[in-house]
Amino acid sequence: MNTSDLVSRLTLTSHSNIAARTSTVTATGMDVSAYKGSLILIQNVGTVSGISPTLDGKWQSSPDNSTWSDISGATYTQVTASNSTQAIGLDVRAGAKYLRYVGTIAGTSPSFTMGITVQGQKERT
């Protein structure tokens, strides 16, 4: 597919702004009902510090933005060092109305400068 084949523009949404994180990150729910097809879920990590720092990122879904379940296969490889960008493709037609990112941070004095972005195509209105 060429970008000229798209009927509407791709959108890039910050799901969790870039910041130094020292404890588990649980983003707010994101309503994905306006999107069609697949989303690209990007975990971008810059500087990592601390003793044995680890980041285990995953995505969860919810029908009501209240009760959350892990999405099978929507897990990033554990991050332990600086400069890691990972992406997961997710078909919104197969999931619930809401998505959120959860990044579990562990180690001694861990710090991860990171952000989460979502890229996808919204339905034409």
SULBEL-V783855 format. One record per residue. N is the residue number from 0. RES is the residue in three letters. SS is DSSP state (H for helix, E for strand, L for the rest). D_FIRST is the distance of its C-alpha to the first C-alpha in whole Angstrom. Layout:
n=N res=RES ss=SS d_first=D_FIRST
n=N res=RES ss=SS d_first=D_FIRST
This chain:
n=0 res=MET ss=L d_first=0
n=1 res=ASN ss=L d_first=4
n=2 res=THR ss=H d_first=7
n=3 res=SER ss=H d_first=8
n=4 res=ASP ss=H d_first=6
n=5 res=LEU ss=L d_first=8
n=6 res=VAL ss=L d_first=12
n=7 res=SER ss=L d_first=13
n=8 res=ARG ss=L d_first=14
n=9 res=LEU ss=E d_first=13
n=10 res=THR ss=E d_first=17
n=11 res=LEU ss=E d_first=19
n=12 res=THR ss=E d_first=22
n=13 res=SER ss=E d_first=25
n=14 res=HIS ss=E d_first=26
n=15 res=SER ss=E d_first=29
n=16 res=ASN ss=E d_first=30
n=17 res=ILE ss=E d_first=31
n=18 res=ALA ss=E d_first=34
n=19 res=ALA ss=E d_first=37
n=20 res=ARG ss=E d_first=37
n=21 res=THR ss=L d_first=40
n=22 res=SER ss=L d_first=40
n=23 res=THR ss=L d_first=38
n=24 res=VAL ss=E d_first=35
n=25 res=THR ss=E d_first=34
n=26 res=ALA ss=L d_first=32
n=27 res=THR ss=L d_first=32
n=28 res=GLY ss=L d_first=30
n=29 res=MET ss=E d_first=27
n=30 res=ASP ss=E d_first=26
n=31 res=VAL ss=L d_first=22
n=32 res=SER ss=L d_first=23
n=33 res=ALA ss=L d_first=21
n=34 res=TYR ss=E d_first=18
n=35 res=LYS ss=E d_first=15
n=36 res=GLY ss=E d_first=13
n=37 res=SER ss=E d_first=14
n=38 res=LEU ss=E d_first=15
n=39 res=ILE ss=E d_first=16
n=40 res=LEU ss=E d_first=20
n=41 res=ILE ss=E d_first=21
n=42 res=GLN ss=E d_first=25
n=43 res=ASN ss=E d_first=26
n=44 res=VAL ss=E d_first=29
n=45 res=GLY ss=E d_first=31
n=46 res=THR ss=E d_first=35
n=47 res=VAL ss=E d_first=37
n=48 res=SER ss=E d_first=40
n=49 res=GLY ss=E d_first=43
n=50 res=ILE ss=E d_first=45
n=51 res=SER ss=E d_first=43
n=52 res=PRO ss=E d_first=40
n=53 res=THR ss=E d_first=37
n=54 res=LEU ss=E d_first=34
n=55 res=ASP ss=E d_first=33
n=56 res=GLY ss=E d_first=30
n=57 res=LYS ss=E d_first=28
n=58 res=TRP ss=E d_first=27
n=59 res=GLN ss=E d_first=29
n=60 res=SER ss=E d_first=28
n=61 res=SER ss=E d_first=31
n=62 res=PRO ss=L d_first=31
n=63 res=ASP ss=L d_first=34
n=64 res=ASN ss=L d_first=33
n=65 res=SER ss=L d_first=36
n=66 res=THR ss=L d_first=36
n=67 res=TRP ss=L d_first=34
n=68 res=SER ss=E d_first=32
n=69 res=ASP ss=E d_first=31
n=70 res=ILE ss=E d_first=27
n=71 res=SER ss=E d_first=27
n=72 res=GLY ss=E d_first=25
n=73 res=ALA ss=E d_first=24
n=74 res=THR ss=E d_first=27
n=75 res=TYR ss=L d_first=26
n=76 res=THR ss=L d_first=28
n=77 res=GLN ss=L d_first=32
n=78 res=VAL ss=E d_first=32
n=79 res=THR ss=L d_first=35
n=80 res=ALA ss=L d_first=35
n=81 res=SER ss=L d_first=33
n=82 res=ASN ss=L d_first=30
n=83 res=SER ss=E d_first=28
n=84 res=THR ss=E d_first=24
n=85 res=GLN ss=E d_first=22
n=86 res=ALA ss=E d_first=19
n=87 res=ILE ss=E d_first=19
n=88 res=GLY ss=E d_first=16
n=89 res=LEU ss=E d_first=18
n=90 res=ASP ss=E d_first=17
n=91 res=VAL ss=H d_first=19
n=92 res=ARG ss=H d_first=20
n=93 res=ALA ss=H d_first=22
n=94 res=GLY ss=L d_first=24
n=95 res=ALA ss=L d_first=26
n=96 res=LYS ss=L d_first=26
n=97 res=TYR ss=E d_first=27
n=98 res=LEU ss=E d_first=26
n=99 res=ARG ss=E d_first=28
n=100 res=TYR ss=E d_first=28
n=101 res=VAL ss=E d_first=32
n=102 res=GLY ss=E d_first=33
n=103 res=THR ss=E d_first=36
n=104 res=ILE ss=E d_first=38
n=105 res=ALA ss=E d_first=41
n=106 res=GLY ss=E d_first=43
n=107 res=THR ss=E d_first=46
n=108 res=SER ss=E d_first=45
n=109 res=PRO ss=E d_first=42
n=110 res=SER ss=E d_first=39
n=111 res=PHE ss=E d_first=36
n=112 res=THR ss=E d_first=34
n=113 res=MET ss=E d_first=31
n=114 res=GLY ss=E d_first=28
n=115 res=ILE ss=E d_first=26
n=116 res=THR ss=E d_first=22
n=117 res=VAL ss=E d_first=20
n=118 res=GLN ss=E d_first=16
n=119 res=GLY ss=E d_first=14
n=120 res=GLN ss=E d_first=13
n=121 res=LYS ss=E d_first=17
n=122 res=GLU ss=L d_first=17
n=123 res=ARG ss=L d_first=18
n=124 res=THR ss=L d_first=22
